[in-house]
Each structure stands twice: as C-alpha cells, then as structure tokens.
Amino acid sequence: MTGVLPSHRGRGIAMALKLATIAYGRQHGYSEIRTWNETHNTGMLAINERLGFTRQPAWITFEAALEPGCAP
C-alpha cells in the first residue's frame, strides 16, 4: 500500500513509491502487481492509471460492530 501524509502530497512521493515497487517486481521476476485504493481517492487512481494499472470490478466489504451479548 502507498501512503503519503496529507502535508506531503502532490510532491511525487506516491509516484516514486509506485515506480520503486514496479522496479522491485521486475527485478525479482514478478509477472503481476495488484493494488487497491478508495474509489474517491482520485489522486491515487490517476497515478495507477498512468502506470498502466487497469480497473477491476469493485470489492465491497460489509462490516458490523456487535456489542457483547447482542444478536445480529
């Protein structure tokens, strides 16, 4: 996962991290790299698309916080 503090965004750090990941994968014989990100994170979506990642169907996660002793 790529993470850049909000105060440091827009400086090319995420792109550099992604490029380093791709270089590592190539050097070690990987044939595929996958990534996930929030659908509202347009900055990271743009970086991933520029690097050739293709969008896949969305993965939806459901979560329920249950109090001890409560039935769902």
C-alpha positions in Angstrom: 0.0 0.0 0.0 1.1 3.5 -0.8 0.7 6.1 2.0 1.8 9.7 1.9 1.0 12.2 4.7 -1.5 14.8 3.6 1.1 17.5 4.3 3.4 15.9 1.7 1.0 15.0 -1.1 1.4 16.5 -4.5 5.2 16.2 -4.5 5.6 13.0 -6.5 6.3 10.8 -3.5 3.5 8.3 -4.2 4.6 8.0 -7.9 8.2 7.4 -6.7 7.0 4.7 -4.3 4.9 3.0 -7.1 7.8 3.1 -9.5 10.1 1.6 -6.9 7.6 -1.2 -6.3 7.3 -1.9 -10.1 11.2 -1.9 -10.4 11.4 -4.4 -7.5 8.8 -6.6 -9.0 10.6 -6.7 -12.4 14.0 -7.3 -10.8 12.5 -10.3 -8.9 10.6 -11.9 -11.7 7.1 -11.0 -10.7 4.6 -11.1 -13.6 1.8 -9.2 -11.9 1.3 -6.4 -9.4 -2.1 -5.6 -7.8 -3.2 -2.5 -5.9 -6.3 -1.4 -4.1 -7.5 2.1 -3.3 -10.5 4.1 -2.2 -12.8 4.9 -5.2 -12.8 8.5 -4.0 -9.0 8.8 -4.0 -8.8 10.4 -7.4 -5.1 11.2 -7.0 -4.1 7.6 -6.5 -6.5 6.4 -9.2 -4.8 8.8 -11.6 -1.3 7.6 -10.7 -2.3 3.9 -11.0 -3.9 4.6 -14.4 -0.8 6.5 -15.6 1.3 3.5 -14.6 -0.8 1.1 -16.6 -2.9 -0.5 -13.9 -6.4 -1.4 -15.1 -9.6 -1.0 -13.1 -11.3 -4.2 -11.9 -14.8 -4.7 -10.5 -15.2 -3.1 -7.1 -14.7 -5.2 -4.0 -17.3 -4.5 -1.4 -16.7 -5.1 2.3 -19.6 -5.3 4.8 -18.8 -4.9 8.5 -21.0 -5.0 11.6 -19.8 -4.0 15.0 -21.5 -6.1 17.6 -21.8 -5.4 21.3 -21.0 -8.4 23.5 -24.2 -10.4 24.1 -26.2 -8.8 21.3 -27.7 -10.9 18.5 -27.1 -9.6 15.0 
